[in-house]
Amino acid sequence: MLQAVVVRVLLMAVSGSFVWEMAPPPVAFEHEYIIDVPTVYVDGPASRFFPVVMMHGMNDAGHNGHMERMRNVVAETLDGAYVTNVQIGKNVQEDEYNSVHLTMDEQVARFAAIVGKDPNLRKGFHGIGFSQGGLILRAYIERYNDPPVIGFLACHSPLAGIGALPICNPQDFLCRQINKLVGSVAYSDDLQEHLAQSNYYRDPTRIQEYLQHVHFLPDLNNEHATFNQTYVDNFKSLRQLILVRAMRDGQVAPSLSSWFGGYADGSWNTLLNLNETSWYKSDAFGLKTLDLQGKITLYSTPDDHLQFSDETLASWVYTHFRPLSMQQKA
């Protein structure tokens, strides 16, 4: 029991949510979702651009100050296009709590329910995911994609999972022991059911346990025995995939995960680039196809997790979501 508690705290610290762990115990929330849809939507000049849906990361909320600021940046860059932040709770506190303690499967299902009810998104939309939000968007594309995602921008997202504690160098003896401790408990039913981040913890030294006990990430990667062709078809339908990596990421380990890279199975000694991974080589969910079609763009930012300027965000949006190929047909 003590071991499980220690691992839980470590995982929360990895995810930048240690403060939240000290919050009051959960309460029975009503299953109400918040979506900022205007009462009347009128097609106007700005609607030549596809609308944009943004999904926040863990221990964050769709309707706090910085997410609203980024929404305004995106809307202004697209001449007033419809931009919405998804919130999977009825208020900021519930949204933050859910991002940590709801399973990733449930978070994705709620995201899908929200966008599916928004009439402004009926023709499709661009998706921007920050940190864990990028993984939620990836899962939405593969599992639902109705309405469809046109362009997908994932910023500092653990798209290939978390493979170690980012606060520790796996080559260091002490950190290696801590990583072993985390891996020994991360796949327990308790953590899998109550800590979202354990749903994408891919310990390279415990691959069989990961495949046996984790549903979310192996399912997206088509790593289970049952192959889902729908995931491939949906992901390949993207017109653009924009991946942003933080070179000094203090939360995503390895930071190559933001480019769909990761640790080689078996140890923490070898890092694989996107095109060296098994899921790329086998085109397990359409990543190789998108790459060969020239639809993947890789960016990096020099600093820590989610440290970038509004101008940088605007440049990504301007470059990838404004071209003629990214505009709606009348």
BELGI-V513639 format. One record per pair of residues at least 24 apart in sequence whose ideal C-beta (glycine too) atoms are under 10 Angstrom apart, sorted by the first residue. I is the first residue (numbers start at 0). J is the second residue. Records with the same first field share a line. If there is no record, write none. Layout:
# BELGI-V513639
I->J + J
This chain:
# BELGI-V513639
0->189
2->180 + 181 + 183 + 184 + 187
3->183 + 184 + 185 + 187 + 189 + 190
4->184
5->177 + 180 + 181 + 184
6->177 + 180 + 181 + 182 + 183 + 184 + 185 + 187 + 190 + 194 + 197
7->181 + 184 + 185 + 187 + 189 + 190 + 193 + 194 + 196 + 197
9->164 + 166 + 167 + 177 + 178 + 180 + 181 + 184 + 185
10->99 + 161 + 164 + 181 + 184 + 185 + 190 + 194 + 195 + 196 + 197 + 200
11->57 + 58 + 99 + 194 + 196
12->164 + 165 + 166 + 250
13->161 + 163 + 164 + 165 + 166 + 167 + 181 + 196 + 200 + 249 + 250 + 251 + 252
14->56 + 57 + 58 + 98 + 99 + 130 + 131 + 157 + 161 + 165 + 194 + 195 + 196 + 197 + 250 + 251
15->56 + 57 + 58 + 59 + 130 + 131 + 165 + 196 + 249 + 250 + 304 + 305
16->56 + 57 + 58 + 59 + 95 + 96 + 98 + 99 + 100 + 194 + 195 + 196 + 250
17->58
18->58
19->57 + 58 + 92 + 95 + 96 + 98 + 99 + 100
20->58 + 99 + 194
22->58 + 92 + 95 + 96 + 99
23->92 + 96
25->93 + 96 + 97 + 100 + 193
26->92 + 93 + 96
28->88 + 89 + 90 + 92 + 93 + 96 + 97
29->88 + 89 + 93
30->88 + 89 + 109 + 112
31->88 + 89 + 90 + 93
32->85 + 86 + 87 + 88 + 89 + 93 + 94 + 97 + 109 + 110 + 112 + 113 + 116
33->60 + 61 + 62 + 84 + 85 + 86 + 87 + 88 + 89 + 90 + 91 + 93 + 94 + 113
34->61 + 83 + 84 + 85 + 86 + 87 + 112 + 113 + 114 + 116 + 117 + 119
35->61 + 62 + 67 + 70 + 82 + 83 + 84 + 85 + 86 + 117
36->81 + 83 + 113 + 116 + 117 + 118 + 119 + 120
37->81 + 83 + 119
40->81 + 117 + 118 + 119 + 121
42->119 + 327 + 329
43->78 + 79 + 80 + 81
44->78 + 79 + 80
45->74 + 77 + 78 + 79 + 80 + 81
46->78 + 79 + 80 + 81 + 119 + 122 + 326 + 327 + 329
47->77 + 78 + 80 + 321 + 323 + 325 + 326 + 327 + 328 + 329
48->74 + 76 + 77 + 78 + 79 + 80 + 81 + 82 + 125 + 316 + 320 + 321 + 325 + 326 + 327
49->77 + 80 + 81 + 120 + 122 + 123 + 124 + 125 + 126 + 147 + 148 + 149 + 150 + 238 + 320 + 325 + 326 + 327
50->74 + 77 + 80 + 81 + 82 + 83 + 114 + 117 + 119 + 120 + 121 + 122 + 123 + 124 + 125 + 146 + 149 + 327
51->76 + 77 + 80 + 81 + 82 + 83 + 84 + 120 + 124 + 125 + 126 + 127 + 149 + 150 + 152 + 316 + 320
52->81 + 82 + 83 + 84 + 85 + 110 + 113 + 114 + 117 + 119 + 120 + 124 + 125 + 126 + 127 + 128 + 132 + 136 + 139 + 146 + 148
53->82 + 83 + 84 + 85 + 125 + 126 + 127 + 128 + 129 + 132 + 136 + 152 + 154
54->84 + 85 + 86 + 87 + 98 + 106 + 107 + 110 + 113 + 114 + 126 + 127 + 128 + 129 + 130 + 131 + 132 + 133 + 134 + 135 + 136 + 139 + 153 + 156
55->84 + 85 + 86 + 87 + 94 + 95 + 98 + 127 + 128 + 129 + 130 + 131 + 132 + 135
56->98 + 128 + 129 + 130 + 131 + 132 + 133 + 134 + 135 + 154 + 155 + 156 + 157 + 250 + 304 + 305
57->95 + 97 + 98 + 99 + 100 + 103 + 106 + 129 + 130 + 131 + 132 + 134 + 135 + 157 + 195 + 196 + 250
58->94 + 95 + 96 + 98 + 99 + 130 + 131
59->86 + 91 + 94 + 95 + 98 + 99 + 129 + 130 + 131 + 132 + 305
60->84 + 86 + 87 + 88 + 90 + 91 + 92 + 93 + 94 + 95 + 96 + 97 + 98
61->85 + 86 + 87 + 88 + 91 + 94 + 98 + 113 + 132
62->86 + 88 + 90 + 91 + 94
63->91 + 94 + 95
64->91
65->129 + 305 + 309
66->91 + 94 + 129 + 132
68->309 + 312
69->127 + 129 + 154 + 309 + 312 + 313 + 316
70->127
71->309
72->308 + 309 + 310 + 311 + 312 + 313 + 316
73->125 + 127 + 152 + 309 + 312 + 313 + 315 + 316 + 317 + 320
74->316
75->309 + 313 + 316
76->309 + 312 + 313 + 314 + 315 + 316 + 317 + 318 + 320 + 321
77->125 + 313 + 316 + 317 + 320 + 321 + 325 + 326
78->321
80->119 + 124 + 125 + 316 + 320 + 321 + 326 + 327
81->117 + 119 + 120 + 124
82->119 + 124 + 125 + 127 + 316
83->113 + 114 + 117 + 119 + 120 + 124
84->127 + 132
85->109 + 110 + 111 + 113 + 114 + 117 + 126 + 128 + 132 + 135 + 136 + 139
86->110 + 113
87->112 + 113 + 135
97->195
98->130 + 131 + 132 + 135 + 195 + 196
99->131 + 193 + 194 + 195 + 196
100->192 + 193 + 194 + 195
101->192 + 193 + 194 + 195 + 198
102->191 + 192 + 193 + 194 + 195 + 197 + 198 + 214 + 215
103->131 + 134 + 135 + 138 + 191 + 195 + 196 + 197 + 198 + 199 + 213 + 214 + 215 + 216 + 218 + 219
104->138 + 142 + 195 + 198 + 214 + 215 + 218
105->195 + 198
106->131 + 132 + 134 + 135 + 138 + 139 + 195 + 198 + 215
107->134 + 135 + 136 + 137 + 138 + 139 + 141 + 142 + 143 + 215 + 219
108->138 + 139 + 142 + 143
109->135
110->135 + 136 + 138 + 139 + 143
111->135 + 138 + 139 + 142 + 143 + 144 + 145 + 146
112->143
114->139 + 143 + 145 + 146 + 148
115->139 + 143 + 145 + 146
117->146
119->146
120->146 + 147 + 148
121->146
122->146 + 147 + 149 + 327 + 328
123->147 + 148 + 149 + 150 + 236 + 238 + 327
124->148 + 149 + 150
125->149 + 150 + 151 + 152 + 238 + 239 + 241 + 316 + 319 + 320 + 325
126->150 + 151 + 152 + 153 + 237
127->151 + 152 + 153 + 154 + 241 + 243 + 312 + 315 + 316 + 320
128->152 + 153 + 154 + 155 + 156 + 158
129->153 + 154 + 155 + 156 + 243 + 304 + 305 + 307 + 312
130->154 + 155 + 156 + 157 + 245 + 248 + 250 + 251 + 257 + 304 + 305
131->155 + 156 + 157 + 195 + 196 + 199 + 250 + 251
132->156
133->157 + 158 + 242 + 243 + 257
134->158 + 159 + 160 + 195 + 198 + 199 + 215 + 216 + 219 + 256
135->195
137->216 + 219 + 230 + 234 + 240 + 259 + 284
138->199 + 215 + 216 + 218 + 219 + 230
139->233
140->219 + 230 + 233 + 234 + 235 + 236 + 237 + 240 + 284 + 285
141->218 + 219 + 220 + 221 + 227 + 229 + 230 + 231 + 232 + 233 + 234 + 284 + 285
142->218 + 219 + 227 + 229 + 230 + 233
143->229 + 233
144->229 + 230 + 232 + 233 + 234 + 236 + 237
145->233
147->233 + 236 + 237 + 238
148->233 + 234 + 236 + 237 + 238 + 239 + 240
149->236 + 237 + 238 + 239 + 320 + 324 + 325 + 326 + 327
150->237 + 238 + 239 + 240 + 241 + 294 + 296 + 316 + 319 + 320 + 322 + 324 + 325
151->234 + 237 + 238 + 239 + 240 + 241 + 242 + 289 + 294 + 319
152->239 + 240 + 241 + 242 + 243 + 296 + 298 + 312 + 315 + 316 + 319 + 320
153->240 + 241 + 242 + 243 + 244 + 257 + 258 + 259
154->241 + 242 + 243 + 244 + 245 + 257 + 298 + 300 + 304 + 305 + 307 + 311 + 312 + 315
155->242 + 243 + 244 + 245 + 248 + 250 + 251 + 254 + 256 + 257 + 300 + 303 + 304 + 305 + 306 + 307
156->242 + 243 + 244 + 251 + 256 + 257 + 258 + 259
157->196 + 199 + 200 + 201 + 216 + 248 + 250 + 251 + 252 + 253 + 254 + 256 + 257 + 261
158->199 + 216 + 219 + 240 + 242 + 244 + 251 + 255 + 256 + 257 + 258 + 259 + 260 + 261 + 273 + 286
159->199 + 201 + 216 + 219 + 220 + 251 + 253 + 255 + 256 + 257 + 258 + 259 + 260 + 261 + 262 + 271 + 273 + 276 + 278 + 279 + 286
160->196 + 198 + 199 + 200 + 201 + 202 + 203 + 209 + 213 + 215 + 216 + 217 + 219 + 220 + 251 + 252 + 253 + 256 + 261 + 262
161->185 + 196 + 197 + 199 + 200 + 201 + 202 + 216 + 250 + 251 + 252 + 253 + 256 + 261
162->199 + 200 + 201 + 202 + 203 + 204 + 209 + 251 + 252 + 253 + 255 + 256 + 261 + 262 + 263 + 267 + 270
163->200 + 201 + 202 + 203 + 204 + 252 + 253 + 262 + 267
164->252
165->248 + 249 + 250 + 251 + 252 + 253 + 254 + 304
166->249 + 250 + 252
167->252 + 267
168->252 + 267
169->203 + 204 + 252 + 253 + 262 + 266 + 267 + 268
170->267 + 268
174->267
175->204 + 266 + 267
178->202 + 203 + 204 + 205 + 252 + 267
179->204 + 205
181->205
182->208 + 209
183->208
185->209 + 212 + 213
186->210 + 211 + 212 + 213
187->212
188->212
191->215
196->250
199->256
201->256 + 261 + 262 + 264
202->262 + 264 + 267
203->253 + 261 + 262 + 263 + 264 + 265 + 266 + 267 + 268 + 269 + 271
204->262 + 264 + 265 + 266 + 267
205->264
206->264 + 265
207->264
209->264
218->284
219->278 + 283 + 284
220->259 + 276 + 277 + 278 + 281 + 283 + 284 + 286
221->278 + 281 + 282 + 283 + 284 + 285
222->277 + 278 + 281 + 283 + 284
226->281 + 283 + 284
227->283 + 284
228->284 + 285
230->283 + 284 + 285
231->282 + 283 + 284 + 285 + 286 + 288
232->284 + 285
233->284 + 285
234->282 + 283 + 284 + 285 + 286 + 288 + 289
235->282 + 284 + 285 + 286 + 287 + 288 + 289 + 292 + 294
236->285 + 289
237->285 + 288 + 289 + 292 + 294 + 295
238->289 + 292 + 294 + 319 + 322 + 324 + 325
239->289 + 293 + 294 + 295 + 296 + 318 + 319 + 320 + 322 + 324 + 325
240->285 + 286 + 289 + 290 + 292 + 294 + 295 + 296 + 297 + 319
241->294 + 295 + 296 + 297 + 298 + 315 + 316 + 318 + 319 + 320
242->273 + 295 + 296 + 297 + 298 + 299
243->296 + 297 + 298 + 299 + 300 + 305 + 307 + 311 + 312 + 315
244->297 + 298 + 299 + 300
245->299 + 300 + 301 + 302 + 303 + 304 + 305 + 306 + 307
246->299 + 300 + 301 + 302 + 303
247->300 + 301 + 302 + 303 + 304 + 306
248->300 + 302 + 303 + 304 + 305 + 306
249->302 + 303 + 304 + 305 + 306
250->303 + 304 + 305
251->304 + 305
254->299 + 304
257->297 + 298 + 299 + 300 + 304
258->295 + 297 + 298 + 299
259->284 + 286 + 290 + 295 + 297
272->297
273->297
